[in-house]
Structures are given as C-alpha cells and as structure tokens.
Amino acid sequence: MSARRRARFPVTSWTSGDAARWSFYACAFCALLVLRSSARRDVETASSKYTHTRDFEHKSRTSETVVWSTDLHAGPIGCQVSMFATLNIDVEAEVDVPNCKYFQNGRGENLCASGRGLRNDQNRGFSLDPHPNNTRRRLYTHFSANGDFSRADVVFCSHPAANCEIYLPFDKSILIYNTQRLEFGRDDEFIWWREPIIGADRRERWEHWVHNLKAISRSKANVVAANNMYDVTHMEYFTGIETKYIPSWCGGLPREIVEKSSYRPQRREIVLTPYRVNLEYAKETIPERGWPDQRRKMYKNPLTHPIFDDLMQLKSRFELISMKQAFPKHGKFKSIHDFQNFRAVVLIPYVPSTMFFFQLYRACVPILVPSRKLLARWVAEHGILWETSYGDPVRVNETMHSHLSNPSNFDAVSRERWMEFYDVYQTEVFPHILYFDNWERAAQIVESTNLETVSENMRLHNVNEFHRIRNLWRVTFEQMATNRKARGGSVSATRESQPRVLSVDINTALMRQYELEPLSFATESEVLGFFSRITRGGIFGRR
C-alpha cells in the first residue's frame, strides 16, 4: 500500500472491535437483501399462483355478465374493470363527467356517455331534477328502447347511489355500491353547488329514497354494499339496512403489481396529498355546521395553513411539497405510479374515503397519515373535515349502531368517534401505513424507516388482497345471478340482445317489480316554475 493510502487508512486504526462492528454491518446488510428477495419471491409466488390459472383468462368458462352504469363519477365502476374482467364481467357505461375518459372497459372503450348524459344542465342529474318523477318516467321510456342497456344483467349505482331509483321498474339486478354519503342527491343541504337545486321537499325525497332502498335490499337478486367502512356504518346507522363491505380495487392484475409497482424514488421530497385537502380556509371562515363560503379562501398554498407551522423548522429533514410543486402542470400527474419517484406521500384526509387513496395504496407508495388523535386535534383547532357531511338527514331506523353519535355533527368529539371507520385507519385492510402524532415524529419515521421494505410489504399485501376482493365480487355476482334466475329474470345477455317493446307504464312496472306506490307527475307549469327559480338563483347561488 502506498504511503498516501496508508495515511488515509492507517493499519494501526483497525482494531478487533472495528472488525466485529463491520462484520455485524455486513451480516445485517446481507439479511436485508435476503428479506427483500424473500418478499419479492412471495409476491411473485402469490401472483403466479393465480395468473397462470384459467380463472384469470378473460374468456372464462362462465357465461358473461354485463354491468351497466350511468354514475356521475367514473372512478367507482372504472376502478373495478380489471378485476371484473377476470370474472368475465363486462362493463357498459354512460358516464357523463370528464374523468370518464381515463377509464376503459374490457373492450378498450372509454366509459363516457355517447351523447347528452344523465348529468343534464347545471348538474341537475344528481337529483333527477327539474322534477324527479317526470325524469324517471322519461328515462324509463329511453332505457326500454336502449339496446346496450337491454343486454345488461346488473345495474351498478354509486355516485350518487340514490339515482338507482331510475332502474326500479326494470327486471335487472341492482348493485348499490355506495362511495359517499347516502343522502347525496336527495337531502344534501351542505353541498354549496347543490343549494340552488334543492327544493323544500328534500326531507320527503330522502325518506322516499330510503323506502326504495329497503325495497331493493329485500330482493336477494340485489346487493347493498359500500366501498368503505364509514359508509357501511353510515348507511346502517340511518336506514337499518345491513350493508356489505367490498373495498374498491383501483389496481392492476397481480402480475402488473409485481412488474409496475417498482418503488425507486429519484427525489427526496414528500408529496402532500390528495389532490384536494380543503386547507384553504381559516377556522373563522368555517361555519359550526356546514361548508365554508367558496369565496373566502385564505390560503392559496395549502402548505401555508397553520397545521404546518411546526414543520418549518424541520425542512432540512422533512421536505414536504404540494402536488402543484411535484407536478408543475396544474398538479396533474400522468399515472399514479408517478408518485413512486418520491420518497413518500403525506395523506391528510378531508373525507373518510377517496378513490385516490385506493389508487395510491395499490401503487405501493409509502403513505404517512396523521394519527386519529392528531387529526381530531386539527378538527378542534382548525375546523377541518367539514366535507365529511353532505346534509343532516333524519334517521329513518334506529336499530343499528345506537351507541354512535350522529355522523352529521361537525364537532371534534363526534368526528373523532367516527374516524375509526376511515379507510386510512383500517389497519387490517390497509396495513403498513405510517402514522405520526406530530411533525417531529413524521420526520423521525422517514429517517428511521426502510421505505423500500414498506413498499415491498404493501406490494405483497396488495397481491393477496386482489384475490380476497375478487372472491367477494365473485360470490356477490353469483348470488345475484342465482336469485335473478329464481325470480325469472335474465341471467346473461348476448351482444345481439334487442331492446324490449315497452309493454307497461312505469307505475305498473314499479308495482310488478317491488310493489311500490305509483308516482305522481308534475304539470308543465310546475316544471317551468322550477326553471324560473333556478334562473333567479343562478347555479352557483349566493356563492
């Protein structure tokens, strides 16, 4: 060794203690490599166990089931397409919202409505206005002559679930798959953009919807479910109807999870998510009950909100950036896998469940979340989580969850009591989330945690979860098909199915299918009166 190299690495400095210490480091490093390799083998084994079987061929031996959706959000149905395809379930959709173009069915067609869809002018379709019964009668006539709808076996209703009232006259299975509050589109007075449309009959319309939902639930050819435990519990609390929990998938097939969910961060920053955090408002601008005035946003950059004050001194250890900083083109990313380029994300819930969370978790991106204790403190100090409540509907049935407080309450105590049902706190369904009680603890977690191992563990869980959720759907659709056949309905439709000739009016069909009371219809003058009220108020109302 040269004199220069001896000066840098003097022989006299190497002691027996150093040798032992470096041997320990080497062994620890080897063990880490073994664990990482083992985790990846587990993922690949779990994946190949199913991807190499006939069950995963799109041309399944089982007859094709066709699912129909006219939701006003493409995510709830779009997030199931890849999984549904493995069960030989095809999706026919007429989704009338912009995000429909980001989802495709098994035939490569986007989920967008071919023409003017259900949303109608100024979002009136969320409540079937200007007059719901007239709208239902018109759509009954329309869908009776629709060839695509005629071949459907199951109607999928999610956003809003209440719009499944459209399909009550038809001999189809109804799948209620709720992803937000059940009162949405009926008694949702807190939603600012719904205010000009909501009429004085909102309470009556809510009770009518619950009555119809109970009729739906009584038929074993139908299923009432939700994609998150909050809405499962919320629906049971208000209606007494037992609700099935089936988490959204929002990911690829197991092989794709292994191949595409590669966590290799190129940037050290941590991204604040989701795309909307509702941190633009100061506490004094948020009412005690209700949503804040959209014109009174105080914080243009959410990172200037007071909940981040303690984070400023930790910037060198924990650099948190907004989505607009992470993705300069208006905060929009090309793929959910773009988040794998960052060390981790911080997800601050603004509602109990979002489709974005499912997508992010399936991408195996390490997620830091405030603990329930911290989130409750922020509710008390800053009034966040106001978007959790859409309205204050009456409780139609009090037989279930009587120990819980009203989820429509905005106070911190009530909010904290219901947090146990939030997606991010379902530790068995979504393990490996990293919780922090303060920003110092968040920084410590990032410094001391092997985030690559966290991602690997998420990947392994997601592969196993794919098969568990897939089995939930398999059982659900088999139940609907069996009972649909038993009552004499169609079990499977064909491509060549022709629309039925409308043989009975809507009230006769409602009585035949669910023994429901006949609908009354508005006169032309009543409909015009509604349009006059909307014109005076403006679609954005006082806000």
Salt bridges, closest charged atoms under 4 A:
ASP18 OD1 - ARG21 NH2 2.43
GLU57 OE1 - ARG54 NH1 3.75
GLU64 OE1 - ARG151 NH1 3.81
ASP90 OD2 - ARG107 NH2 2.88
ASP90 OD2 - ARG151 NH2 3.02
ASP90 OD2 - ARG495 NH2 3.12
GLU92 OE2 - ARG107 NH2 3.22
GLU92 OE2 - ARG151 NH2 2.89
GLU92 OE2 - ARG495 NH1 3.99
GLU109 OE1 - ARG107 NH1 2.66
ASP121 OD2 - ARG116 NH2 3.04
GLU165 OE1 - ARG186 NH2 3.06
ASP171 OD1 - ARG487 NH2 3.42
GLU183 OE1 - HIS234 NE2 3.77
ASP187 OD1 - ARG202 NH1 2.67
ASP187 OD2 - ARG203 NE 3.12
ASP188 OD2 - ARG194 NE 2.85
GLU189 OE2 - ARG202 NH1 3.43
GLU195 OE1 - ARG542 NE 3.90
GLU195 OE2 - ARG543 NH1 3.97
ASP231 OD1 - ARG181 NE 2.89
GLU236 OE1 - HIS401 NE2 2.70
GLU269 OE2 - ARG267 NH2 3.02
ASP293 OD2 - ARG295 NH2 3.31
GLU319 OE1 - ARG268 NH1 3.20
GLU381 OE2 - ARG377 NE 3.59
GLU381 OE1 - HIS382 NE2 3.75
GLU387 OE2 - ARG276 NH2 2.70
ASP392 OD2 - ARG289 NH2 3.03
GLU420 OE2 - ARG417 NH1 2.16
GLU440 OE2 - ARG317 NH2 3.09
GLU447 OE2 - ARG317 NE 2.72
GLU452 OE2 - ARG36 NE 3.02
GLU452 OE2 - ARG264 NH1 3.67
GLU456 OE2 - ARG40 NH2 3.02
GLU456 OE1 - ARG459 NE 3.49
GLU465 OE1 - HIS461 NE2 3.94
GLU465 OE2 - ARG468 NH2 2.58
GLU478 OE1 - ARG474 NH1 3.18
